[in-house]
Amino acid sequence: MKKIIMTSISTLALSLGVSSVMAADFSDDLDGFKSSIAAIENQLDSMDVSYNKVEIDSGLNRTQELRALESQYKGLKAEFNNAYTAN
């Protein structure tokens, strides 16, 4: 019985540790996209390029927010690439 309890506690501790690491990685991904988006927007502003500013809705879960930021980043990167090759 003690062995089953110890195994259960070990499994629980391991799963909690993995969850916290994944949450930290997820937060890093969100912060990375936000920083990249801000950098591209600043660069486009300095180049006097008009682009579509997108506001991300609040109330999205983390996965939805990550996908929205990823989509926004891709759109801004395409705008930057087009403006850069046009000059």
C-alpha positions, 0 to 999 in steps of 0.5 A, a space after each residue: 500500500 505504501 508503494 502505491 501511495 508513493 508512486 501516486 505522489 511521485 506521479 502527481 509531483 511529476 505532472 505538476 512540474 511538467 505543467 508548470 514548465 509548459 506554462 512557462 514555455 507558453 508564456 515565453 512564446 506569448 511574450 516573444 510574439 508580442 515583442 516581435 510584433 511591437 518591433 515590426 510595428 515600430 519598423 513599419 512606422 519608421 518606414 512610413 508604411 501604413 498597415 492594418 493594426 489588429 487588436 487582439 480580443 481579451 477573454 481568449 484562452 492562451 491557445 487562442 491568444 497565441 494563434 491570434 498573435 502568430 497570425 498577426 505576426 505573419 501578416 506584419 512580417 508580410 507587410 514588412 517584406 513587401 515594403 522592404 522589397 519595394 524600396 
